[in-house]
Amino acid sequence: MRNFTKGWQIWSNMDVRLDPAKVGQQIILPASFCDYPSFMMQGYQDAMAIVRSKGLLNVFLTFTCNPNWQEIIVELEPNQIAYDHPNSVARVFQMKVKALLKGMAKIGWFTKVIGNI
């Protein structure tokens, strides 16, 4: 069995005076860090740059997930709901979003896409 008291005695004999101004360090997260204010600001600035260069938008589209989509229901076992498998829900949602964006941008369901975020 190890004797940890020696290490504790060394630690307890150290002169440790912490200055609150020197504890920790400030970290500025990059704009790629989601849900950080700089991420939101970058998205806003990108949108305003598109409006400035291409003109006002004529379609504003939102897309929500339906937990009753067949692709999600198939993944569930008996007596489970979609909230029990958030990874499956997220995967199906991303699949549907990609299909929607492909249909809009490449197939041209609405109109010619000149910018998106």
Buried (B, 14 or more C-beta within 10 A) or exposed (E): EEEEEEEEEEEEEEEEEEEEEEEEEEEEEEBEEEEBEEBEEBEEEEBEEBEEEEEEEEEEEEEEBEBEBEEBBEBBEEEEEBEEBEEBBEBBBEEBEEEEBEEBEEEEEEEEEEEEE
